[in-house]
């Protein structure tokens, strides 16, 4: 394996600490959380108490001021342990919602909300997608029109990660419906605001522990101080943040591929057919060799993208390449690993069976892979 030179000894120590904590505190409870369709607030508060939420927030705002490689190690370890739903929702809170506040929020907003998010008391969600819009954010119908010294918010969002638990959502809405993308703004909406309600916890085919919901806004009054950044700049802010969001999906994808290949190699050494381990058959050996090779290629590319991100040089098309190619690979690797498990691979008690259904969403959220190809093609 090619050494991962991005990570220091400090990062490795942090990785080992995270893994030990996740194995002790989360793995034994994960099956129940999958059945419940949600990770309880107590787990979020435990993460907060352990200093594992919003790690890149500066110390003077209550964080630990870590670099993004700390978040990468957590994402990788959660994914490697098969805790894919938790990886999705913790990343949404710490590495997707929080950066909007850090980069575009006012000092008052940061001081008011970031400490509670770091402690796991306020759980963040990003409400962009609408029932009729999908990846086309410019078609959104949710509006926030001026009303006194604030705005009146009306509309509906769907497929919102952390939707059931969120009590601090960043909501994209049109403040000028005639201006297209230039009319979109972002608002902080507290869970207790009158008119803000949640639909049922949506029943997905995978990622069962990751709560996902519809959100409804019925004449919700939002004070002007809850506007994130400048009015009309919401679409630009979202476009600036999407490369990191998409790279996170690629990070999860490669970690999931590595875990799937490892699980399958172990299984093939133990499982026998026709009187010998299935690992001894040439078909098994060649298939695993192919999957290991493709996973290593993905690892090198994604690590290069992480390096570019840290240098502030990750471009939109590179993040799109990473997201589309690695998530396609994830689905391929997990499918072929399941095949090598035979009938047992189709059982949810086996990690590879859960990984199979969990992987499918990766090619959809964060912008479908077809949208990623559209983005890449613009640079041809």
C-alpha positions in Angstrom: 0.0 0.0 0.0 1.2 3.5 -0.8 1.9 5.5 2.4 -0.5 8.2 3.3 1.9 11.1 3.8 -0.9 13.6 4.5 -1.4 12.4 8.1 1.0 13.1 11.0 1.6 11.1 14.1 -0.9 13.3 15.9 -3.5 12.4 13.3 -2.7 8.7 13.7 -3.1 8.9 17.5 -6.4 10.7 17.0 -7.6 8.0 14.6 -6.8 5.2 17.0 -8.6 7.0 19.8 -11.7 7.5 17.6 -11.7 3.9 16.6 -11.5 2.6 20.1 -14.3 5.0 21.2 -16.5 4.0 18.3 -16.0 0.3 18.8 -16.8 0.6 22.5 -19.7 3.1 22.4 -21.4 2.8 19.0 -20.8 -0.6 17.4 -22.7 -2.6 20.1 -25.7 -0.2 19.8 -25.7 0.2 16.1 -28.1 -2.6 15.3 -30.7 -1.2 17.6 -30.3 2.3 16.1 -30.7 0.8 12.6 -34.0 -0.8 13.8 -35.1 2.5 15.5 -34.2 4.5 12.3 -32.3 7.1 14.3 -29.2 7.7 16.4 -30.4 9.0 19.8 -29.5 12.5 21.1 -27.5 10.8 23.9 -25.0 9.7 21.2 -24.7 13.2 19.9 -24.1 14.5 23.4 -21.5 11.9 24.0 -19.7 12.9 20.8 -19.9 16.5 22.0 -18.5 15.7 25.4 -15.7 13.8 23.8 -14.7 16.8 21.7 -15.6 15.1 18.4 -18.2 17.5 17.0 -17.2 20.5 14.9 -13.5 19.9 15.5 -12.4 22.6 13.1 -14.1 25.4 15.0 -11.5 27.7 16.7 -10.8 27.4 20.4 -12.2 30.8 21.3 -15.6 29.7 20.0 -15.5 26.4 22.0 -13.9 24.1 19.4 -10.5 22.5 19.4 -9.2 24.3 16.3 -8.2 21.1 14.5 -7.5 20.9 10.7 -9.9 19.0 8.4 -7.7 15.9 8.5 -9.2 15.2 12.0 -12.6 15.1 10.4 -11.3 12.9 7.6 -10.0 10.3 10.1 -13.4 10.2 11.9 -15.3 9.8 8.6 -13.0 7.0 7.6 -13.2 5.1 10.9 -17.0 5.4 11.1 -17.2 4.1 7.5 -14.6 1.3 8.1 -16.7 0.1 11.0 -19.9 0.0 8.9 -21.4 2.9 10.8 -22.3 4.6 7.5 -25.5 6.3 8.7 -23.7 7.9 11.6 -20.9 9.0 9.2 -23.5 10.7 7.1 -25.3 12.6 9.9 -22.3 13.5 11.9 -20.6 14.9 8.8 -23.8 16.9 7.9 -23.7 18.5 11.4 -20.0 19.1 11.8 -18.6 19.5 8.3 -21.4 20.8 6.2 -23.7 22.9 8.4 -21.0 24.3 10.7 -18.8 25.7 7.9 -21.7 27.9 6.8 -21.8 29.5 10.2 -18.0 29.7 10.5 -17.5 31.3 7.0 -20.5 33.4 6.4 -22.2 33.9 9.8 -22.0 37.0 11.9 -20.0 37.1 15.1 -23.3 37.1 17.1 -24.5 34.0 15.3 -21.2 32.2 15.9 -21.1 33.0 19.6 -24.8 32.1 20.0 -25.0 28.8 18.1 -21.5 27.2 17.7 -21.0 26.3 21.4 -24.3 24.5 21.5 -23.5 22.6 18.2 -20.1 21.6 19.5 -21.7 20.2 22.7 -24.3 18.3 20.6 -27.2 20.2 22.1 -28.1 21.8 18.8 -28.1 19.4 15.8 -27.7 21.0 12.4 -29.3 20.2 9.1 -29.0 21.8 5.7 -32.4 22.2 4.0 -31.8 22.7 0.3 -33.6 19.9 -1.6 -37.3 20.2 -2.5 -39.8 17.6 -3.7 -40.0 19.0 -7.2 -36.4 20.3 -7.6 -33.9 17.5 -6.8 -30.4 18.6 -7.8 -31.7 21.8 -9.5 -31.5 24.3 -6.7 -32.5 27.2 -8.9 -36.0 25.7 -9.2 -36.7 25.9 -5.5 -40.1 27.2 -4.5 -39.5 28.0 -0.8 -39.7 31.7 -0.2 -38.7 34.1 2.6 -40.3 37.4 1.9 -39.7 40.6 3.9 -42.0 41.1 6.9 -41.3 44.0 9.2 -37.8 43.6 10.6 -37.5 40.0 9.4 -38.8 37.5 6.8 -41.8 35.3 6.5 -40.8 31.7 5.4 -43.0 29.4 3.5 -42.2 26.1 1.7 -41.2 22.5 2.0 -37.9 20.6 1.9 -37.4 16.8 1.5 -34.7 14.1 2.0 -33.1 16.2 4.8 -30.4 14.4 6.8 -30.8 15.0 10.5 -34.3 16.0 9.7 -35.9 14.4 12.8 -33.4 15.6 15.3 -32.5 19.0 13.9 -33.2 22.0 16.1 -31.1 24.4 14.0 -31.5 24.1 10.3 -29.9 26.3 7.6 -32.7 26.8 5.1 -32.3 27.9 1.5 -35.2 30.1 0.3 -35.8 32.7 -2.4 -36.0 36.2 -1.0 -36.4 37.5 -4.6 -38.4 34.9 -6.6 -37.8 36.7 -9.9 -34.0 36.6 -9.7 -33.3 32.9 -10.1 -30.0 31.9 -8.4 -29.3 35.5 -7.4 -32.5 35.6 -5.4 -31.6 32.7 -3.0 -30.7 33.4 0.6 -29.8 31.3 3.6 -31.5 31.4 7.0 -31.0 29.9 10.4 -34.2 28.4 11.6 -34.5 27.1 15.2 -36.6 24.0 15.8 -38.9 25.7 18.3 -40.1 28.4 15.8 -43.8 28.5 15.3 -44.8 27.1 11.9 -41.7 24.9 11.6 -42.7 21.2 11.6 -41.3 17.9 10.5 -42.8 15.0 8.6 -42.3 11.4 9.3 -38.8 9.7 9.4 -38.6 8.6 5.8 -38.2 4.9 5.2 -35.0 4.4 3.1 -33.8 1.2 1.7 -30.4 1.7 3.5 -28.7 4.1 5.9 -31.4 3.2 8.4 -29.8 4.8 11.4 -29.5 8.1 9.6 -32.8 10.0 10.2 -34.1 11.7 7.1 -37.2 13.8 6.9 -39.4 16.3 5.1 -39.4 19.8 6.7 -42.4 22.1 6.5 -42.4 25.9 6.9 -45.8 27.5 7.3 -45.6 31.2 7.8 -42.5 31.0 9.9 -41.3 34.4 11.0 -37.5 34.7 10.9 -35.8 37.8 12.4 -33.3 39.6 10.1 -30.4 38.6 12.4 -31.0 34.9 11.3 -30.0 35.7 7.8 -26.7 33.9 7.0 -24.3 36.2 5.3 -25.7 38.6 2.7 -29.2 38.5 1.2 -29.2 37.0 -2.3 -25.8 35.3 -1.9 -27.1 31.9 -0.7 -26.6 30.1 -4.1 -23.0 31.3 -4.3 -22.3 30.2 -0.7 -23.7 26.7 -1.5 -21.6 26.4 -4.6 -18.5 27.3 -2.6 -19.2 24.7 0.0 -20.2 21.8 -2.3 -16.7 20.7 -3.2 -15.9 19.8 0.4 -19.3 18.1 0.8 -18.7 16.0 -2.3 -15.1 15.2 -1.3 -16.5 13.9 2.0 -18.7 11.5 0.0 -15.6 10.3 -1.8 -13.7 9.8 1.5 -16.6 7.7 2.8 -16.7 5.7 -0.5 -13.0 4.8 -0.5 -13.1 3.8 3.2 -16.2 1.7 2.5 -14.4 0.0 -0.4 -11.4 -0.8 1.8 -13.6 -2.2 4.5 -15.6 -4.4 2.1 -12.5 -5.9 0.5 -11.0 -6.6 4.0 -14.3 -8.3 5.2 -14.5 -10.3 2.0 -10.8 -11.5 2.2 -11.3 -12.6 5.7 -14.6 -14.4 4.8 -13.1 -16.2 1.8 -10.2 -17.5 3.9 -12.7 -19.0 6.4 -15.5 -20.2 4.1 -15.1 -23.5 2.4 -16.6 -24.9 -0.8 -15.8 -28.3 -2.4 -13.5 -29.1 0.5 -11.2 -26.1 0.4 -11.4 -22.3 1.3 -12.9 -20.3 -1.5 -9.9 -18.0 -1.2 -7.9 -20.8 -2.9 -9.9 -20.5 -6.1 -8.3 -18.5 -8.9 -11.6 -16.6 -9.6 -11.7 -15.4 -6.0 -8.0 -14.4 -6.0 -8.3 -12.5 -9.3 -11.5 -10.8 -8.3 -10.1 -9.6 -5.0 -6.9 -8.5 -6.7 -8.9 -6.3 -9.1 -10.9 -4.8 -6.3 -7.9 -4.1 -4.2 -6.2 -2.4 -7.1 -9.1 -0.2 -8.1 -9.6 0.8 -4.4 -5.9 1.7 -4.1 -6.2 3.9 -7.3 -9.2 5.6 -5.7 -7.3 6.1 -2.4 -4.4 7.9 -4.2 -6.8 10.2 -6.1 -8.9 11.1 -3.1 -5.8 11.7 -0.9 -4.6 14.1 -3.6 -7.9 15.9 -3.6 -7.7 16.2 0.2 -4.2 17.7 -0.2 -5.6 20.3 -2.6 -8.5 21.1 -0.2 -6.0 21.8 2.6 -4.1 24.1 0.2 -7.3 25.9 -0.8 -6.9 24.6 -4.4 -9.6 22.0 -4.8 -11.6 22.9 -7.8 -15.3 22.2 -8.4 -14.6 19.7 -11.2 -12.0 17.8 -9.3 -14.4 17.3 -6.4 -17.1 16.2 -8.9 -14.7 13.7 -10.4 -13.9 12.3 -7.0 -17.5 12.1 -5.9 -18.8 10.4 -9.1 -16.0 8.0 -9.7 -15.5 6.7 -6.1 -19.2 6.3 -5.4 -19.6 4.3 -8.7 -16.6 2.2 -7.6 -18.1 1.8 -4.1 -21.3 0.3 -5.5 -19.3 -2.0 -7.8 -16.9 -3.2 -5.1 -19.6 -3.8 -2.5 -21.7 -5.7 -5.1 -18.8 -8.0 -6.1 -17.8 -8.5 -2.5 -21.4 -9.5 -1.7 -21.2 -12.0 -4.6 -18.2 -13.7 -3.0 -20.1 -14.0 0.2 -22.8 -16.1 -1.6 -26.1 -16.4 0.1 -24.8 -15.1 3.5 -23.9 -11.8 1.8 -27.7 -11.2 1.3 -28.3 -11.4 5.1 -28.4 -8.1 7.0 -26.6 -9.7 9.9 -23.5 -9.6 7.7 -21.8 -6.2 7.3 -21.5 -6.7 3.5 -25.3 -6.9 3.2 -25.8 -3.7 5.1 -23.0 -2.0 3.1 -24.7 -3.1 -0.2 -27.9 -1.1 0.6 -26.1 1.7 2.3 -23.8 2.4 -0.7 -26.6 3.0 -3.2 -27.5 6.5 -1.9 -23.9 7.7 -2.5 -24.5 8.1 -6.2 -27.5 10.2 -5.6 -27.0 12.7 -2.7 -24.6 15.6 -2.9 -25.8 16.0 -6.5 -26.4 12.9 -8.6 -23.5 11.4 -10.5 -25.1 12.5 -13.7 -24.9 16.1 -12.5 -21.2 15.5 -11.6 -20.5 14.5 -15.2 -22.3 17.6 -16.4 -20.1 19.7 -14.1 -16.9 18.0 -15.4 -18.0 18.3 -19.0 -18.1 22.1 -18.8 -14.3 22.1 -18.5 -13.8 20.0 -21.7 
